[in-house]
């Protein structure tokens, strides 16, 4: 079978089943393991599929490849975001010093906090606006170069400050996450997120299940250096099994 025929077959199977497994395709087509893996790599390079452990799945074409604005993100997958925000809120304990990164899920955590005192550090104008009038919280907004698209302050000024602080916990959102790397759309924002995680004793990544097994432009942190992944209960059993090899999962 020619390469073009194999790749068409792979795409047809993906469209029909949503996922393909390398072991099954090898048996069906009677070809070598490396041949199929090369085909999958080529299809991924073309942006048609996403390789996952032991196989591949189709790219979710309902998710735009361009970075969405804060306003556009606010109401996407809202029920999942609320569930995750509640987990974030219960993870913040009395008297904690916490870094909250930018993201519509993370800013929702404010609505579910029941503690009486904590210090909140953020580089997000939207997170700051949630906390600024609540006397329970000491809130520090880090300055820097402003990204209007996400409401985040980034760059040298932000990074210098964050690299010189210690926080008990950092909660950082992602645009994509596979079993090796956390991804975001913008390299400046990703670098600031890296500093925020490095400054924390306990490191949390925040990602609803739609973000799992996806990549974005800039990989900013290794998953095996993260303590907890906070996601929603729609994570599949296979994803849970795979991701738990590298990080503890919180989803309820």
C-alpha positions in Angstrom: 0.0 0.0 0.0 1.3 3.4 -0.9 1.9 6.1 1.7 -0.9 8.3 0.4 -3.3 5.3 0.6 -2.2 4.5 4.2 -2.7 8.0 5.3 -6.1 8.3 3.7 -7.1 5.0 5.5 -5.9 6.4 8.8 -7.9 9.6 8.3 -11.0 7.6 7.3 -10.7 5.5 10.4 -10.2 8.6 12.6 -13.3 10.2 11.1 -15.3 7.1 11.7 -14.0 6.1 15.2 -12.5 9.3 16.6 -9.3 7.6 17.6 -6.9 5.0 16.1 -4.5 2.6 17.9 -1.2 1.8 16.3 -1.4 -1.9 17.3 -4.7 -2.3 15.6 -3.6 -0.5 12.4 -0.5 -2.6 12.2 -2.6 -5.8 12.2 -5.1 -4.4 9.7 -2.6 -3.1 7.2 0.2 -5.7 7.8 2.9 -3.0 7.9 5.7 -2.2 10.3 5.2 -0.2 13.5 7.6 2.5 12.4 5.8 2.9 9.1 2.5 3.8 10.8 4.3 6.0 13.3 5.9 8.0 10.5 2.5 8.3 8.8 1.0 9.6 12.0 3.9 12.1 12.5 3.4 13.4 8.9 -0.3 13.9 9.5 0.3 15.6 12.8 2.9 17.9 11.1 0.1 18.9 8.6 -2.2 19.8 11.6 -4.7 17.1 10.8 -4.3 14.9 13.9 -2.9 14.8 17.4 -0.7 11.9 18.4 -1.5 10.4 21.8 0.0 7.5 23.7 -0.3 4.4 21.5 -2.2 6.1 18.7 -3.8 9.3 17.4 -7.0 11.4 17.4 -8.5 14.0 15.1 -7.8 17.7 15.7 -10.8 19.3 17.3 -11.7 21.8 14.6 -14.3 23.5 16.8 -11.4 25.1 18.8 -9.9 28.0 16.9 -6.1 28.0 16.2 -5.9 31.7 17.0 -5.6 32.9 20.6 -9.0 34.0 21.9 -9.5 37.1 23.9 -10.5 37.1 27.5 -14.1 38.1 26.6 -14.3 35.3 24.0 -13.1 32.7 26.5 -15.3 33.6 29.4 -18.4 31.6 28.4 -16.6 28.7 26.7 -17.1 25.4 28.7 -18.4 27.4 31.6 -19.8 24.4 33.6 -16.3 22.7 33.6 -14.7 26.0 34.6 -17.0 26.3 37.6 -16.2 22.8 38.8 -12.4 23.5 38.5 -12.8 26.9 40.2 -14.3 25.2 43.2 -11.4 22.8 43.4 -9.0 25.7 43.2 -10.9 27.5 46.0 -10.8 24.5 48.3 -7.1 24.1 47.7 -6.4 27.7 49.0 -6.1 27.4 52.8 -6.3 30.0 55.6 -3.3 32.3 55.6 -1.8 30.9 52.3 0.3 33.1 50.1 -0.8 32.2 46.5 0.0 33.2 43.0 -3.0 33.1 40.6 -2.2 33.3 37.0 -4.3 34.8 34.2 -7.3 32.8 33.0 -11.1 32.8 33.1 -11.2 29.6 35.1 -8.7 30.8 37.7 -10.5 34.2 38.3 -13.8 32.3 39.0 -12.1 30.7 42.1 -12.8 33.9 44.0 -16.5 33.3 43.9 -16.1 30.1 45.9 -13.5 31.1 48.5 -14.7 30.8 52.1 -11.4 31.5 54.0 -10.9 34.7 56.0 -7.4 35.7 55.1 -4.8 35.0 52.4 -2.2 36.9 50.3 -2.9 36.9 46.6 -0.3 37.7 44.0 -1.3 37.9 40.4 -0.2 39.3 37.0 -3.8 39.3 35.8 -5.9 42.5 35.8 -9.1 40.4 35.8 -8.0 38.4 38.9 -7.0 41.6 40.6 -10.5 43.2 39.9 -12.2 40.2 41.5 -10.2 40.6 44.8 -9.5 44.3 45.0 -12.5 45.3 47.2 -12.5 42.3 49.5 -10.8 43.1 52.8 -10.2 39.5 53.6 -7.4 39.4 51.0 -4.1 41.2 50.6 -3.8 41.6 46.9 -0.6 42.4 44.9 -0.9 43.1 41.2 2.4 42.7 39.4 3.2 45.2 36.7 5.0 44.9 33.4 4.1 44.9 29.7 0.3 44.6 29.4 -1.3 42.0 27.1 -4.7 43.3 26.3 -5.8 39.9 24.8 -5.6 38.1 28.2 -5.3 41.0 30.7 -1.9 39.7 31.8 1.2 41.7 32.7 4.4 40.0 31.4 8.0 40.7 30.4 11.2 41.7 32.3 9.6 43.8 35.0 7.0 41.0 35.9 9.6 38.3 35.7 12.2 40.1 37.9 9.6 40.5 40.6 8.2 37.0 40.5 11.7 35.5 40.5 12.4 37.1 43.9 9.3 36.0 45.8 8.2 32.8 47.5 4.6 31.6 47.4 3.1 28.6 49.0 1.0 27.7 45.9 0.9 28.8 42.3 -2.2 28.1 40.1 -1.4 28.4 36.4 -3.7 27.9 33.4 -2.7 26.3 30.1 -3.9 26.4 26.5 -2.8 22.8 25.9 -1.3 19.9 27.9 0.2 16.6 26.9 2.0 14.1 29.0 5.3 16.0 28.8 4.7 19.7 28.5 2.3 22.5 29.4 1.6 24.9 26.5 0.3 28.4 26.0 -0.2 30.7 23.0 2.3 33.4 23.8 5.9 33.0 24.6 6.1 36.1 26.9 3.1 34.9 28.9 4.5 31.4 29.1 7.9 32.7 30.4 6.1 34.6 33.2 4.1 31.5 34.0 7.3 29.5 34.3 8.7 32.0 36.8 5.5 31.9 38.8 5.7 28.1 39.0 9.3 28.1 39.9 8.6 30.5 42.8 6.0 28.1 44.4 6.4 25.4 46.9 3.4 23.6 45.5 2.7 23.8 41.7 -0.8 23.5 40.2 -1.7 23.4 36.5 -5.3 24.2 35.6 -6.9 22.6 32.5 -10.4 21.5 31.6 -10.5 18.2 29.8 -10.8 19.9 26.4 -7.2 21.1 26.9 -5.7 17.6 27.4 -3.7 15.9 24.7 -3.4 19.3 22.9 -0.4 21.5 22.1 -0.1 25.2 21.5 2.6 27.5 20.3 4.9 27.7 23.4 5.8 24.9 25.8 6.6 26.6 29.1 6.8 23.8 31.8 7.5 20.1 32.1 4.6 18.1 33.5 6.7 15.9 35.6 7.8 19.0 37.7 4.1 19.8 38.5 2.5 18.6 41.8 -1.2 18.7 40.8 -3.3 18.9 37.7 -6.7 20.3 38.4 -9.2 19.3 35.7 -12.9 18.4 35.5 -14.6 15.0 35.9 -15.0 14.5 32.1 -11.4 13.4 31.8 -11.4 9.9 30.2 -10.2 6.8 32.0 -7.4 6.4 29.5 -6.3 10.0 29.9 -6.4 9.6 33.7 -4.3 6.5 33.5 -1.7 8.2 31.3 -1.5 11.6 33.0 -1.3 10.0 36.5 2.0 8.5 35.5 3.4 12.0 35.7 1.2 14.2 38.0 -1.5 13.8 40.7 -5.0 14.7 39.3 -7.6 16.6 41.2 -11.0 16.5 39.5 -13.7 16.4 42.1 
